[in-house]
Amino acid sequence: LDLAEILARLHRLGIASVLVEGGGAVINSFLANGFFDEAVLFIADKLLGGNTNESVQLFAHGATVADPLTLKNRQILQLDSGFIIRGFNPKSHPQNHKQKG
């Protein structure tokens, strides 16, 4: 599937907001292509790793130490079971950076 074409079709249908839930591969496809205005990530207190289909590889083909993805206006909320990180794409239009509840 061509993610850019899917998003363009949704836009032509008048859909301006999409909630994306998924594992590392799905989320990475949106982040690596800059196809987001706002990111809300939950990071659990249990870390997984490896190079299998079952492991999460967030930013597998995107951010590096030399070229990180840095969110604007970020908020971090600590939970008993991990963290919620919320922020905005620095390359998206500022009108899309509206703080919600």
N, C-alpha and C positions, 0 to 999 in steps of 0.2 A: 504494500500500500504506500502511496505517496502522501506523506503527512501534510505537506504544503498544499497539495490539491484538495485533500479532505477539509482542511481548515478554510481554504478559499471557497469551497462549495457551501460550507456552513455559514460563512460570512454573507455570501450571496442570498442565502435563505433568511437572512436577518438575525442569525444567531451570533451574538457578540461575546458570549462568555461560555467557556467549556471547563468543566471540572474533570481533571485527569487523575485517576487513581491507578497505581500499578507498582510493579517492582522496578528494579534498577534500569532494565532495558527500556521500558516504556517511559519512565521519567527522564532518563538520559536523552532519549530521542527529542523530547521537547526542549530540555535545557541546552543541549549541544547546538540545536538549530536556532535558539533564541525565540522559540515559539511560546513565550509566556510573558505576561505582565507582572503577575504576582506568583510567588512560590510559598507554599506552606508545607514544610517537611516535618514529619515525626521521626525522631531518631530514638529507637528503643534502647534500653540499657543492656541489651544482649547483642553482641557483635558477631556477625557471620562473615565468612570469607572463603576464598577458593576460586577456582576457575571452572565451575560446573554450571549447568542450567539451573540448579537450585540456589546458587549464591547470588546475592545482590551486588551489582557492580555499578553503583551510582557514579556518574561522571567517567565511565570507562573510556570514552573517546572524546572527552571535552576538556575540563579544567585540569591544569597542572599547577605545581608550585610557582612556576615562572609566569603563568597566565591563568590566575584563578578566576572563578565566577564569584564576584562580590555583589551581594544584594544591597540595594539602597533601603534606607528607612527600616532596617531590620529590627525585629523584636525576638527575644528568646524567652521562652517560658519553661521553667523546670517543673517536671512532673515527678511523681514517685517512680514511674516506670520509664523515664527517658526525658526527652526535650522536644518542644515544638519550636521550629525556627520559621519565622515569617519575614519575607522581604520582597522587594520589587526589582525587576530587571532594570539595570541602569540604562539600557539602550531603548526601552519602551517609552512611549510618550508620557510625560508627567501627569496628564489628565487621567491616566489609567492607574495612578498611584493613590487612589482614594482609600483612606483607612476605614475599615469596616469594624464594627463592634468588637 
